[in-house]
Amino acid sequence: MPYDQKLDDRIKATIADWGTIRKKMFGGTCHLLNGNMLCGVYKDYLILRLGEERGTAALDKPHTKPFDITGRPMKGWIMVEQAGLTDKVLKEWLLSAKAFVETLPSK
């Protein structure tokens, strides 16, 4: 299944001034900040890197699930269904991922 280009376009518009780089990954897209994976699109899901603590806490929120495409969930990552992604909520998720990724050393 191809990834949702419209969701990726929404992400690109929201993070346009963050200095990210977009790459194809996971059969979808991934946006990198300072060389670290930040977020992306897998099929029709938003994927986010939040770190283990924030990622675990985020799974209590509606429309979320672990980022698991191989049978082994990626620690610190979640998937968000589009049903929960108003523009405001999308921006909040992306800012949360940015806050975590900015704590990582640049690559």
Residue pairs with C-beta under 8 A, 6 or more apart in sequence:
1 27
1 43
1 44
2 27
2 43
3 27
3 28
3 29
3 41
3 42
3 43
3 44
4 41
4 43
4 44
4 82
7 41
7 44
7 46
7 82
7 85
8 22
8 28
8 29
8 40
8 41
10 85
10 87
10 90
11 31
11 39
11 40
11 41
11 46
11 90
11 94
12 22
12 31
14 87
14 90
14 91
14 94
15 31
15 38
15 39
15 94
15 98
18 33
18 98
19 33
19 34
20 31
20 32
20 33
20 38
21 31
21 32
22 29
22 30
22 31
22 32
23 29
23 30
23 31
23 32
24 30
25 37
25 40
26 40
26 42
26 47
26 69
27 42
27 43
28 40
28 41
28 42
28 43
28 47
29 40
29 41
30 37
30 38
30 39
30 40
30 47
31 37
31 38
31 39
31 40
32 38
33 98
33 101
33 102
34 101
34 102
34 104
34 106
34 107
35 106
35 107
36 49
36 101
36 104
36 106
36 107
37 49
37 101
38 48
38 49
38 94
38 97
38 98
38 101
39 46
39 47
39 48
39 49
39 93
39 94
39 97
40 46
40 47
41 47
42 67
42 69
42 79
44 81
44 82
45 79
45 80
45 81
45 82
46 79
46 80
46 82
46 85
46 90
46 93
47 67
47 77
47 78
47 79
47 80
48 55
48 58
48 77
48 78
48 79
48 80
48 93
48 94
48 96
48 97
49 55
49 76
49 77
49 97
49 100
49 101
50 58
50 76
50 77
50 78
50 96
50 97
50 100
51 76
51 100
51 103
52 75
52 76
54 76
54 96
54 100
55 75
55 76
55 77
55 78
58 64
58 78
58 96
59 65
59 66
59 78
61 84
62 84
63 80
63 81
63 83
63 84
63 85
64 78
64 79
64 80
64 81
64 84
65 78
65 79
65 81
66 73
66 74
66 77
66 78
66 79
67 73
67 74
67 77
67 78
67 79
68 74
68 79
76 100
80 93
85 93
